[in-house]
C-alpha cells in the first residue's frame, strides 16, 4: 500500500497565546464545526452575512449583551472602546481562516449595528425591556427617547424614502468602510488577532 503525498490544507487558527504558528497541527477545520478551543468556525457569506448565520447572529448578540454598559440608543452611539470589547468577545466565540479576517470584521460591524438597532427598536415598539438589559439602562433609554433631540431624527427616519434620502443612505457605506479601515490600521482585525484560523 502506498501513501499518497498531499499538501497540507490551511491549518486551523487558534487564539491560544501559548501556541506559536509552527507548533499546531496541520489539519482542516470545517465551517459549522468547533475548533480545538470550542469556538464555532465561521466564514463570510456575501457582503454582510456569515455561515452559519443563526449561530453567528447569536454570537454577535452575545457580544453586544456582554458589553452593553450604557444607554446607547443605536450602534453609532457605542464608544469605540466598547465596540472593541464586543469584537474581542466575538473572537473568543468564533474562529475563521486568516484570509477572511477583514471580511469577518466588516460583517461583524454591519451585523452588530443591525442586531442592536433591531433589538432596541422592537423593545420600544412593544414597550418592553429586553431581558438582558438592566432596569436602570432601560429607564435611561426611555427618558432619552422621549427627548425632543431624539424625536426629531426618529420622525425623519420614518419619513418616506425620497431619491435624495436613498442617495444619502448609500453614501454611509463608504464612511463605514473607512471607519473599518482605520480600526484595521490601529491593529483591530490584524493577522495576529485571536479570531483567526492560522
Secondary structure as GFF3:
##gff-version 3
##sequence-region A 1 198
A	DSSP	beta_strand	40	41	.	.	.	ID=ss1
A	DSSP	beta_strand	43	45	.	.	.	ID=ss2
A	DSSP	beta_strand	49	51	.	.	.	ID=ss3
A	DSSP	alpha_helix	53	66	.	.	.	ID=ss4
A	DSSP	three_ten_helix	75	77	.	.	.	ID=ss5
A	DSSP	alpha_helix	80	93	.	.	.	ID=ss6
A	DSSP	beta_strand	94	97	.	.	.	ID=ss7
A	DSSP	three_ten_helix	98	100	.	.	.	ID=ss8
A	DSSP	alpha_helix	101	126	.	.	.	ID=ss9
A	DSSP	alpha_helix	135	145	.	.	.	ID=ss10
A	DSSP	alpha_helix	148	158	.	.	.	ID=ss11
A	DSSP	alpha_helix	163	185	.	.	.	ID=ss12
A	DSSP	beta_strand	196	197	.	.	.	ID=ss13
###
